[in-house]
Amino acid sequence: MRHDVARARWATSLIFFANGVGVASWLSRIPAMRDQARLDDRVLGFVLLSWALGSFISFRFVGRLVERLGSGHVTRVALLAYCMMMPLPTLAHSAWSMGGWLVLVGIANGFVDVAMNAQAVSIEHAAGRPILSSFHAAFSIGGLVGAIIGSGAAYFALRPFVHVGIVALLLIAVTRWRSYIADQPAASADTPAASSLSLHVLGLGLIACFSSVGEGAMGDWSALFLRDVTLASDTQAALGYAAFSVAMTLGRVVGDRLTARFGGVRLLRVAGFVSAVGLALTVAFPARWTAYFGFAAVGAGLSVVVPVVFSAAGRVRGVSAGAALSVVATLSYSGFLAGPPLIGVLAHSIGLRFAIAIVSVLAATLALMASLVGDKDPICSPNE
């Protein structure tokens, strides 16, 4: 049994890594894709929403499909489809064609996202200890690798289709590793009230949403904060997101140990506090080094939120992991979408320095909601 769990863990970690490489590979070539399709930034912003639209479409169906076919099978097939579709947006020469291809890529990625997390939850349950954070660490590392590959491809002027196509072919090999385990059945409910169960899942989704607002804000606004508020150079400003990304990756590497030692509730409270206070100090004392510290604090704090929340969603009584994760993933993606524009609107009214403080407010709020992750329903070993 342990051997099967170990093999499944490695296989699923490779899936997370491959997904990170794939996403970062084509994201890193967006400037070249924009120029090829002759889009301005305003149109590009709307076109990129097609990816999220595709993901939202998939979330309506993936939970049921995982229940019927199993998360392992859905993960493997969805990743194969995702890899085959990855290069298609790089062929676009208009906004409509790029948007259409991105909808399909988003649908495939949405299936991969929910199914691989459902499989990870099943593996964690079989292992009998927290390991979900390590899967998300693999995704983060894959993202860094994909970004480096994309940077190199751009430096050598490799066409986006050639670059992304080669990466896709290499990642298809990952789908050949079929070492997965059966999904755990939904835990029995103490009460038949479906509304209370739905509220529990929605609460977990809100925590993931608040965390995603912070992640999206760091991606879209950290460099601008450094340049416009602290008057850093463009090179110095780029290091803000680097500080966030490195801290998030390191946090996910050690996240499982922290969860096992302190429990999800306590860890989430500390994580929210670290994120809120770190960024609040940056807002109160805006300078380049305090910004680096604050962004790193946000990365370290938020690094454990999604793994802890997804693990808790997979243990909600009376709800299958696939169904719960599809709801949580939908709200999480909503945070990515709504966060950056919200900060933009606030920045127009009160300035970016104070607008970005919304991340501190949401981090403090998710800390207050930490009891929803429910250490009272611990991860059980298969022998229990």
N, C-alpha and C positions, 0 to 999 in steps of 0.2 A: 504493500500500500504506500509506504513512504517513498519507494522508488518511483511509483506512478505519479505521486504528487510532485516529486522533484522534477521529473521529466515534463509534466504539465506546466510547472512554474517556469521552467526555462523556455518552453515553447511559447507560452503566453507573454513572457517578458520580451521575447524576440518580436512578437506581434506588436506590442506597445512601441518598441524601439523602431520597428519598420514604419509604423504609422507616424511617428515623430519625424523620421527622415523624409517620408513622403510629403507630409504637410509643409515642412520647411523648404523642401526642394523647389516646389512650384511657387510658394510665397516669396522666396528670395529672387525669383525672376519676374515679379510683377512689373518692375520698371520697363523691362524689355518687352513684355507682353503689352503694356500700355502703349508704348511707342509703335509697336507693330500694328495694333488696332487703331492707332491715331485717336486715342481718347484723351480728353482733358481730365483733371483730377476730380471734378464734380461728377462727371459721368462715370468715371472709374469707381468712385465710392458707391454709387448705386449698383453698378454691375457686380461688385464684390459681395453685395448683399444676397446675390443669387446662391452663393455657397451656403449661407445660413438658411435660406428658404428651402434648399434641398434637404438640409439636415432636419429642419422642422417637419418636413413631409415624412421623412423616414421614421422619426420618433413616434408617429401615430401608428406604425405597423410593427416596428421591430420587437416590441415587448411580446406581442402575441406569437411572432415567429420564433423567438427564442424559447418560449414556453412549449411550442409544438415540436421544433426540430432540435433544440438544445443549443446552448451558447457556443460550444466548440465548433459545431458544424456551420452555424451562421457566421461566426468570426472568420473561418477559413474561406468560405465562399465569398463573403463580403469584401475581404481584403483582396482576393483575386480580382473581383470586379473593380475595386477601387484602383488597383495598380494598372489595370487595362485602360481605365478612363483618365488617369492622371495626366498623360501627355496631351489630351484632346484640347483643353483650353489654350494651350500654347500655339495652336494652329489658327486661332481666331483672328479675323481681320476686321471685325466690327463689334460693336457693343452687344448686338443681339446674339451673335454666334458665341461670343465669350460667355455671356450670361446663360445661354442655353446649356453649354457644356458644363458650366460651374454648377448648375442645378443638379445635373446627373452626378458630378463628382461629389457634391454635398450629400446627396442621397446615399451614395455608397459609403462615404465616410461616416455618416450618421449611424448606419447599420454596424459598421466596424466599431465605432465608439461605444455604443451600448452593449453589443455582444461581447466584446473583449473585456469590458468591465464586469459583466455578469459572470463570465468564465473566471475572472480573477477573484470575484467574491466566492465562487464555489471552491476554488483552490484554497483560499484563505480558510474557509470553513473546514475543509478536509485537513489542512495543516494544523488547525487548532491554535493558531497564534496570528497576530497581526502581520500581514505581509503585503497589504494592498499598496502601501506607499512605495515599495520597491518597484512595482509595475509602473507607477507614474514617474518614478525617477528614470526608468528606462525610456519612457516617452520624452522626457526633458532632455536626456542625453542624445536621443535620436534627433531631436530638434536642433541641438547644437551642431551635431554632425552634418545634418542636412543643410544648415545655414552655411557652414564652412565649405561644403561641396558646391553649393550655389554661388558663393562668393568666388571660388576658384573658377567655376564655369563662366561666370560673368567676366572675370579678369582676362581669361583666354578667349573671350568673345565666342564661346560655344553657343550655338543656336538653342533657345529654350526647349524646342521639341526634341533635339538630340540629347541634351542634358537630362531632361525629365524622363525621356524614353529609356535611356540607359539605366537610370535609377529604378524605374518601374520594373524593368526586366530583372534586375538584381533582386528586387524585393519580392517578385513572384516566387522565387525559390523558397521564401519563408513559408508560403502556404503549403509546401510539401510536407512540413513537419506536422504530423497529425496527432501529437500526444496531448490529448485533452482528457478531462474527467467529466463525469455526469454531473448535471446541475443538482443542487440541493432543492428538495421540495420546500414550498413556502411553509413557514412555521404556522402552527395553528393559532387562531385568534382567541384571546380571552373573552372577547365580546363580539357579537355578530354585527355591531354597528359599523357599517362600511364607511360612513362619513368620518368617524373618528380616525380610522386608518388612513383615509385620504388626506385628512388634515395633517397627520403625522408626516406622510410623504411630502406634502406641500411645504411643510415647515422645513424639512431637510432640503427641499429644492430651493427655498428662499435663502438658506445659509449658503448653498452653492452659488446662487445668483449674486449675493453680496460679495462673495470671494471673487467671482468672475468679473464684477465691476472693477475691483481693484486690479486684477491682472490686466484687463483691457486698458485701464487708465495708465498703468505703467508702460504698456506697449505704445500707446498713442501720444501720451502727454509728458512722459518723464524727460525726454530730450528737450522738448519745448520749454518745460519748467526751468531746466538748467540754463538754457540759452536766454530766455526772456526775463526770468526772475532773478537768477544769480549772475547773469551776464557772462556765462561760460562760453568758450569757443565751441564750434561745431564738433571738433574732435573730443573735447571734454564733455560735451553734452551727450555724445553717444555712449559714454561710459556709464551713464545713469541706468540705462536699461540693462547693460552688462552686469552691473552690481546686483540688480534685481534678479536676473536670470541665474547667475551663479549661486546666489543665496537660496533661490528656490530649488535648484537642483540638489545642492548640498542638504537642504532641509528634507527633501524627499528621500535621500539616501539614508538618513538616520531616523526618518519618521516612524518606521515600524518599531524600532527599539523604544522610542519615546512613547508610542502608543501602548506598548506592552507594559512599560514601567509605570506610567501615570494614568492610563485610561483615556478614552476618547473625550470624555466630558472635560476633564481637567486640562488636557492638552489643547482642546479647542478654545477654552477660556484664556489660557496663556497666549496662544497664537493670536487671538483677536486683540489682546492687550498689547502684545509686542508690536503688531502692525499699526494699531491706533496711536500708540504713544510715539513710535518711531517717526511716523509721518507728521504727527502733530508738532514734534520738535523741529522738523524741516520747515513747516509752515510758520512757526513762531520765530525761528532764527534762520531765515533763508540765506544760505551760502552754499558754495559748491560741495564742501566736504560734509556738511550736515545733510545735504540732499542725497549724496552717495549713501550715507548712513541710513537715512530714512527709507530710501528705496530698497536697500538691502534688508532692512527690518521688515518691510512689507513682503518681500520675497520669501524670507525665512518663515514669517508668520503664516502667510497664506499657503505655503508649500504643503502643509499637512491637512488643510481644510477639506479639499475635494476627496482625497483618499479616505479620511475618517467618515465623511458624509456618505460616500458611495458604499463603504462597508456597512454603515448603519442602515442604509436603504435596502441592502440585500438581506437584512435581518428583521425587517418590519413584519410583524405577525400577520399571517393571512394574505400576504401579497407576495407574488413571485419576484425574484430578483430582477428579471427582465422588465416586468411591468413597472416596478418602482423606479428602476434606473432610467427608464425612458422618460418618466415624469421629471425626475431630478435633472437629467441631462437637458431637457427642454428649458427648464428655468435657468440652468447654468448658462446655456447658450444665449438666453435672453439678456443675461447680465453683460455678456461680452458685447452684445449689440447695443444695449441701451446706455451702458456706462460712458463710453467716450463721447457720444453726442450730448449726454446730460452735462458732463463736465464742460463741454464746449459752450453750451447755453449759459451755464453759470459763469464761465470765464468772461463771456461777453458782458455780463451784468456787474460782476464783483471782482473780476480779475482772476487770472489763472492761479495766483498764489493761494487765494482763499477757496477757489472752486475745487481744487484738488483735495481739500480737506474733507470732502464728502466720503473719500475712501476711509478716512479715520473714523467717521461717524458709522459707516456700515461695518467696519471691522469691530468696533465696540458693540454694535448691535448683534453681530453673529456670536460674539463672546457671551452675550446675555442669553442667547438661544441655545447654548451648548448642551443643555440637558436633553435636547431632542435626540442626540445621537445615542442615548440609552445604554450606558454601561450595564444596566440591569439585565440586558440580553447579551451576555458575553459571547465571544466567538468560541464555539465548542469544537473539541477534537472529535474525530469519528468514533472514538471509543466511549464517549460519554453518552 
